[in-house]
Amino acid sequence: MLRKGIVSLLTLLLLAAPFSRAEAIPAFARKYGVSCSLCHAPAPRLTPFGEDFAAKGFQFSLDEAPADTIDTGDEQLHLLENIPLAIRLDAYVQALTESPAAASDLQAPWLIKLLSGGQIANKVSYYLYFFMSERGEVAGLEDAYVQFSDLFSSGVDLLVGQFQVSDPLFKRELRLEYEDYQAYRVRVGNTRADLTYDRGLMAAFSPWADADMSVQLLNGRGLDEADETKTYDRDDRKNVAARFSQGFGPLRVGVFGYYGSETGSLTGGTPLDNEFLVYGPDLTLSLATNFELNAQFLRRTDERPFFELEQADTDVDMGFAELVWSPHGPAGRWFFTGLYNHVEADQPLFTVRQGEDSLLDSYRSAAVGANYLLARNLRLTGELQYDLEREGMRLVAGFMSAF
């Protein structure tokens, strides 16, 4: 009853109700005639101005006069003169000390994204990117949504489409590291729900000064294809997530919760449900303009993640800590990173989708990296990773470019 009450309350908040959303892209720099450094330090990491720009639907101001539209004589039509497009291309070379395959690998290109975003109408914008190549495969659309800013002059922003459940926390797409925020990729047992991509609605607003609130209503199936009935979801329930954060000068603290259920079945076809809950705190601490510490802790509990009658409740603890050091400030060329990942369970329960051949009960990794801006939109990067479970090392070097 308590969980159902929480779901009902959060759903009402969503239907009644700024966080960092998408990558700003070079198309926006071309539109406004400004440097990429206005929104990135370095790309793809957003500056405070870049976060505000994204929250306003990729505009300097919600009320600015359109400067890139065709004059059709119809004041009700906001038609872009050119569709804004940009490309991101990453390439790497890596060496491994413990690998069942090649000990070295040329990963060029590692990813190619086609990005687009802009205004559809007054206070209505869109953002999407198409993975033309991700690890050698065409991955298709990931981020793809329409944003309604300041909905009905309420101060609420509403996103409709595909996005990451973890976006209001720390955006995976904006990290500088090659190593991922693995806590967000965890899948438990045979369930589909995690904190990466899903389809749904996300509402965000600021209830008072330096406070942010977001609420999500989700299918909970990731980016599965529609079935023969033209339906994405596989049950009649929706998942609900919420995050609140408050700033205290250089410190921002937040709390996140995600509740949902998923229907599976036994071998004989008997339908069974798994209820899960993910919750935990996060923080960001900025020291002057040179250091930023980000930390996340989450606990996930599942009722029957393998959809088995005798399955007992399970727990997975997961989190990460990240340090970004810019010795010459955000306008400098050098950026150094450190990232530690920790995921642990009391039995083999989860995967982080890193090529595991079986379920894991522990995943621990540490990575240190150095980044140098050869140009504002061309970043050289090197990273040394250590897998504490496999006792193996990975050395990665390459570049990230956007144009």
Salt bridges, closest charged atoms under 4 A:
GLU23 OE1 - ARG88 NH1 3.48
GLU23 OE2 - LYS113 NZ 2.98
ASP52 OD2 - LYS56 NZ 2.94
ASP68 OD2 - LYS31 NZ 3.59
ASP90 OD2 - ARG88 NH2 2.87
ASP150 OD2 - LYS123 NZ 3.00
ASP157 OD2 - ARG21 NH2 3.19
ASP167 OD1 - LYS171 NZ 3.10
GLU173 OE1 - LYS113 NZ 2.61
ASP180 OD2 - ARG172 NH2 2.64
ASP180 OD1 - ARG175 NH1 3.54
ASP180 OD2 - ARG185 NH1 3.82
ASP194 OD2 - ARG187 NE 2.88
ASP194 OD2 - ARG353 NH2 2.84
ASP210 OD1 - ARG252 NH2 2.71
ASP212 OD2 - ARG252 NH1 3.84
ASP224 OD1 - ARG192 NH2 2.59
ASP224 OD2 - ARG221 NH2 2.99
ASP233 OD2 - LYS238 NZ 2.93
ASP236 OD1 - ARG237 NH1 3.30
GLU262 OE2 - ARG221 NH1 3.50
ASP273 OD1 - ARG237 NH2 3.22
GLU275 OE1 - ARG3 NH1 3.39
ASP282 OD1 - ARG243 NH2 2.55
GLU292 OE2 - ARG45 NH2 3.19
ASP302 OD1 - ARG300 NE 2.77
GLU303 OE1 - ARG304 NH1 3.78
ASP317 OD1 - ARG299 NE 2.68
GLU344 OE1 - HIS342 NE2 2.94
GLU389 OE2 - ARG364 NE 2.68
